[in-house]
Amino acid sequence: INSWNINGAFPLKMSCPQFRRKIEKFDINLFQETHLRPDQHDTIQLPVGYSILARTRRGRSSFEKSWGGVAAVFKSSLKIRHREDLS
């Protein structure tokens, strides 16, 4: 298990081959401060064999800077269950 405060630009970092190689060293990667917008995690390039679950913060307007947010990038072979009842 790996955990990072990614401090924004998560999609850009995920497109970097070196960053992706670091992710592939772990079964589970937890990221804080992703600064993702709602549903943006669906467009992120993941390493082959990995999945993502993300929770974003909604801005007050579409022009407001994104902030906060968490994501888990994990091997797809793991039996992960998304619990909506937990925050």
Buried (B, 14 or more C-beta within 10 A) or exposed (E): EEEBEBEBEBBEBBEEEEBBEBBBEBEBBBBEBBBBBBEBBEEBEBBEEBEBBBBBBEBEEEEEEBEBBBBBBBBEEEEEEEEEEEE
